[in-house]
Amino acid sequence: MSAAALGTEGRPLSRPTGPTVLTVLLNFRTPDMTLRALEAVLREMRDIAGAISVVDNHSGDGSFEKMRDAVQARGWDRVRVLQSGHNGGYGAGNNFGMRQGLPDGSAPDFVYLLNSDAFPEPGSLRILLDHMVRHPRVGFAGGRTHGEDGELHNTAFRFPSIFSEFESAAVTGPISRLLKNYIVAMPAPQNVQEVDWLAGASLMVRRKTLDEIGMFDEHYFLYFEETDLCLRARRAGWTSVYVPQSQVMHIGSVTTGMKTWRRMPSYWFDSRLRYFAKNHGVLYAATATLAHLAGALILRLRWLLSSGSRKSEEPDRFLRDLISHDLRCMWRRKLGADHPGSTP
């Protein structure tokens, strides 16, 4: 009998019953951290029916073999280690794991998506699961996320818009106050609250929602994929809910390296443009970029009038890269609006 089937005193444990959850834990070149996250989610799944799939997103560095051998050595019989065979990004990797279903071939009632650098705290999964069971039109549920230092991370958001693009570039008090209801990052709700979309680092998803709207759109390599998914769900009548009682410690940007970027990578601009063009049309996407440019010009004018030297928090050459990217894509008519979302 495996260690996963024994209690703390060595007595056999019965398999949990109730709604089934498939946890998908995506790895890309972080095997040690992924195993640490796996230990945390195994603890949280102890009284929840289902299984865990660790998906190595074609790391090519021995991650798959290391995790496979560790799972076998520790006797974690509720865990499968899978190789995606292709690094198509965050959405593609999670889609691969979700498509495999549970080990017996059945589809789970819920899917829990977890990043390799995210560590659920005690009771966090059960809180999300119970909330979704009680509220059948909730398609997505996520909780409060904090860093290693305890600092709260933004995980509850509004959908990006022309107004949010203008405000985020202007960073000017009167404008921000006027457009406060369009700022993408919301103040962390203190109570359970419906939001537009949730970060994918720790996210419970209803399978029936995915059956209806499809899985992640795999044309997004990184960023905007969960925004797009939640928007499609909202348009189909499903809601996304922030449940602060569920808490997760998240290191953040370990796989992507975003904290150390000097310039935004091209795939970020690809994802941003695809989100606006696909969901709102080409004219809206162009207007959103113009709104960002207008806001940035206001910020620079304010700096000029204040006679002080200021440094923007944007990555190097951000405006130049944004405008040149969008113009280049529009010239080539590569706007990403001609591909439907991925299906299950």
C-alpha positions in Angstrom: 0.0 0.0 0.0 1.4 3.4 -0.9 2.2 6.2 1.6 -0.5 8.3 0.1 -3.1 5.8 1.3 -2.0 5.8 4.9 -3.0 8.0 7.8 -0.5 9.6 10.2 -0.5 6.4 12.3 -0.2 4.1 9.4 -3.9 3.1 9.3 -5.5 2.8 5.8 -7.6 5.8 4.7 -10.7 5.4 2.7 -10.9 7.3 -0.6 -12.7 10.6 -0.3 -16.1 10.9 -2.0 -18.1 13.8 -3.4 -17.5 16.1 -6.3 -14.3 15.2 -8.1 -11.4 17.7 -8.7 -8.5 17.3 -11.1 -5.6 19.5 -10.1 -3.3 20.5 -13.0 0.1 21.7 -11.9 2.1 23.1 -14.7 5.9 22.9 -14.7 8.5 24.6 -16.9 12.1 24.1 -15.7 11.2 24.4 -12.0 11.1 20.8 -10.9 12.1 21.3 -7.2 9.6 24.1 -6.7 6.9 22.1 -8.5 7.4 19.2 -6.2 7.1 21.6 -3.2 3.8 22.9 -4.6 2.7 19.3 -5.3 3.2 18.4 -1.6 1.1 21.4 -0.6 -1.8 20.5 -3.0 -1.6 16.8 -2.0 -2.3 17.9 1.6 -5.2 20.0 0.4 -6.6 17.1 -1.7 -6.6 14.6 1.1 -10.3 14.9 1.7 -11.3 15.7 -1.9 -12.1 13.1 -4.5 -10.0 13.3 -7.7 -6.4 13.3 -8.8 -3.4 15.5 -9.6 -1.7 15.8 -13.0 1.7 17.4 -13.1 2.3 18.6 -16.7 5.9 19.2 -17.7 5.6 21.8 -20.5 8.4 20.4 -22.6 11.2 21.8 -20.3 13.9 19.8 -22.0 16.1 20.0 -18.9 15.4 16.7 -17.2 12.4 18.1 -15.2 10.0 15.4 -16.4 12.3 12.5 -15.3 13.1 14.1 -12.0 9.5 14.7 -11.1 8.4 11.3 -12.3 11.0 9.5 -10.3 10.2 11.6 -7.2 6.5 10.8 -7.4 7.2 7.1 -7.9 9.7 7.0 -5.0 7.3 8.7 -2.6 4.4 6.5 -3.5 2.0 9.3 -4.5 -0.5 7.2 -6.2 -3.0 10.0 -6.8 -0.4 11.8 -9.0 0.5 11.5 -12.7 3.5 13.2 -14.2 2.8 13.9 -17.9 4.9 15.3 -20.7 3.1 17.8 -23.0 5.6 17.2 -25.8 5.4 20.9 -26.9 5.7 24.2 -25.1 2.7 26.1 -26.4 2.6 28.3 -23.4 0.4 28.5 -20.2 -2.9 27.9 -21.9 -1.8 25.0 -24.1 0.0 23.3 -21.2 -3.1 23.5 -18.9 -5.3 22.4 -21.8 -3.2 19.3 -22.2 -3.5 18.4 -18.6 -7.3 19.0 -18.6 -7.8 16.9 -21.7 -6.3 13.9 -20.0 -9.1 13.8 -17.4 -8.9 11.6 -14.4 -6.8 8.5 -14.4 -9.9 6.3 -14.9 -10.7 8.2 -18.1 -13.7 10.1 -16.6 -14.1 13.9 -16.6 -13.8 15.7 -13.3 -16.5 17.9 -11.9 -14.0 20.7 -11.3 -10.4 21.5 -12.3 -8.0 23.3 -10.0 -5.2 25.1 -11.8 -2.0 25.8 -9.8 1.3 27.4 -10.8 4.5 25.7 -9.8 5.4 28.7 -7.6 2.1 28.8 -5.7 1.4 27.0 -2.4 -2.1 26.6 -1.1 -2.6 27.2 2.6 -4.6 24.8 4.8 -8.3 24.6 3.7 -7.9 26.7 0.6 -9.1 24.2 -1.9 -12.0 23.0 0.2 -13.2 26.6 0.6 -13.2 27.2 -3.2 -14.8 23.8 -3.9 -17.6 24.3 -1.3 -18.4 27.8 -2.6 -18.7 26.5 -6.2 -20.9 23.6 -5.1 -23.3 26.0 -3.3 -23.4 28.4 -6.3 -23.9 26.5 -9.5 -23.5 29.5 -11.8 -20.0 30.3 -10.6 -17.6 29.2 -13.3 -14.4 30.4 -11.7 -13.3 30.9 -8.1 -10.0 32.2 -6.8 -8.7 33.5 -3.5 -6.4 35.8 -1.7 -2.7 35.5 -2.8 0.3 36.9 -1.0 4.1 36.8 -1.5 6.7 35.2 0.7 6.9 38.4 2.6 3.2 38.5 3.3 2.5 41.3 0.8 -0.8 41.0 -0.9 -0.8 40.3 -4.6 -3.5 41.5 -7.0 -5.5 38.6 -8.2 -9.0 40.2 -8.7 -9.4 42.3 -11.8 -11.7 44.2 -14.2 -11.6 43.6 -17.9 -9.1 45.8 -19.8 -10.7 48.6 -21.8 -9.9 51.8 -23.7 -10.4 53.6 -20.4 -8.1 51.4 -18.5 -5.4 51.8 -21.1 -5.6 55.6 -20.9 -5.6 55.6 -17.1 -2.7 53.1 -16.7 -0.5 55.2 -19.0 -1.5 58.6 -17.6 -0.9 57.7 -13.9 -2.3 61.0 -12.9 -4.4 61.6 -9.8 -7.5 63.4 -11.2 -7.7 61.0 -14.2 -7.3 57.9 -11.9 -10.0 59.1 -9.6 -12.3 59.8 -12.5 -11.7 56.4 -14.1 -11.4 54.4 -10.8 -14.0 51.9 -11.9 -12.0 51.1 -15.0 -8.7 50.4 -13.3 -7.8 46.8 -14.1 -6.3 45.8 -10.7 -9.1 46.0 -8.1 -8.5 46.7 -4.4 -8.5 43.3 -2.8 -12.1 42.5 -1.7 -12.6 41.8 2.0 -15.6 39.6 1.4 -16.7 37.2 -1.3 -17.3 39.3 -4.4 -18.0 38.8 -8.1 -15.2 40.1 -10.2 -14.5 40.3 -14.0 -11.5 37.9 -14.0 -9.1 36.1 -11.7 -5.4 35.4 -11.9 -4.6 31.8 -13.0 -1.9 31.1 -10.4 -4.6 29.4 -8.2 -7.9 29.0 -9.9 -10.9 26.6 -9.5 -12.8 26.0 -12.7 -16.2 24.3 -13.2 -15.9 21.6 -16.0 -19.4 22.4 -17.2 -18.3 25.9 -17.9 -15.4 24.6 -20.0 -17.8 22.2 -21.8 -19.9 25.2 -22.8 -17.3 27.8 -23.7 -14.1 25.8 -24.5 -10.7 25.8 -22.8 -7.9 28.3 -23.1 -7.4 29.9 -26.4 -4.0 28.5 -27.3 -3.1 31.4 -29.6 -2.1 33.2 -26.4 1.4 32.0 -25.4 1.5 33.9 -22.1 -0.7 36.6 -20.6 -4.4 37.6 -21.2 -5.4 33.9 -21.6 -7.3 33.8 -18.3 -8.8 37.2 -19.1 -10.0 36.0 -22.4 -11.4 32.8 -20.8 -13.3 34.7 -18.1 -14.7 37.1 -20.6 -16.1 34.3 -22.8 -17.6 32.8 -19.6 -19.2 36.1 -18.6 -20.8 36.4 -22.0 -22.2 32.9 -21.6 -23.8 33.8 -18.3 -21.1 32.4 -15.9 -19.5 34.4 -13.1 -16.0 34.7 -11.6 -15.8 35.0 -7.8 -13.1 36.1 -5.4 -13.2 34.2 -2.1 -10.7 35.8 0.3 -11.0 33.0 2.9 -9.0 30.8 0.5 -5.3 31.8 0.7 -2.3 30.9 -1.3 1.4 31.9 -1.0 2.7 32.8 -4.5 6.3 33.7 -5.3 5.4 35.0 -8.7 7.2 35.2 -12.1 9.5 32.4 -11.4 9.0 30.7 -14.7 8.5 33.8 -16.9 11.2 35.9 -15.3 8.9 39.0 -15.6 10.4 40.7 -12.5 13.7 40.9 -14.3 12.5 42.0 -17.7 14.1 45.2 -19.1 11.8 45.1 -22.2 8.5 43.5 -22.7 8.7 40.4 -24.9 6.9 40.3 -28.2 4.5 37.6 -27.0 3.1 40.0 -24.4 2.3 42.5 -27.2 0.9 39.7 -29.3 -1.4 38.6 -26.4 -2.6 42.2 -25.7 -3.5 42.9 -29.3 -5.2 39.5 -29.7 -7.3 40.1 -26.6 -8.6 43.5 -27.8 -9.0 42.5 -31.5 -10.6 39.2 -30.9 -13.1 40.3 -28.3 -13.9 43.9 -29.3 -12.8 44.2 -32.9 -9.9 45.8 -34.8 -11.1 49.4 -34.5 -11.4 49.0 -30.7 -7.9 47.5 -30.5 -6.4 50.4 -32.4 -8.3 52.9 -30.2 -7.0 51.2 -27.1 -3.4 51.7 -28.3 -4.1 55.3 -29.1 -5.6 55.8 -25.7 -2.5 54.4 -24.1 -0.4 56.7 -26.2 -2.6 59.7 -25.2 -2.2 58.8 -21.5 1.6 58.5 -21.9 1.8 61.9 -23.5 -0.2 63.4 -20.6 2.2 61.8 -18.1 5.3 63.2 -20.0 3.7 66.7 -20.2 3.1 66.6 -16.4 6.8 65.7 -15.9 7.9 68.5 -18.2 5.7 71.1 -16.4 6.9 69.9 -13.0 10.6 70.6 -14.1 11.7 67.4 -12.4 13.4 64.4 -13.8 11.2 61.4 -13.6 11.6 57.8 -14.5 8.7 55.8 -15.9 7.9 52.4 -14.3 7.3 51.0 -17.8 9.9 48.7 -19.2 12.5 50.2 -21.6 11.2 51.4 -24.9 7.7 50.2 -24.0 5.8 52.9 -26.0 8.0 52.5 -29.0 7.6 48.7 -28.9 3.9 48.9 -28.4 3.2 51.2 -31.3 5.7 49.5 -33.7 4.2 46.1 -32.8 0.6 47.1 -33.5 1.4 48.9 -36.7 3.4 46.0 -37.9 0.6 43.5 -37.1 -2.0 45.7 -38.7 0.1 46.1 -41.8 0.4 42.4 -42.0 -3.2 41.9 -41.0 -2.0 39.6 -38.2 -4.5 40.7 -35.6 -5.4 37.4 -34.0 -9.1 38.0 -34.5 -9.6 35.2 -37.1 -9.0 32.3 -34.8 -11.8 30.9 -32.5 -11.0 29.9 -28.9 -9.6 26.5 -28.2 -12.2 23.8 -27.6 -12.1 20.9 -25.1 
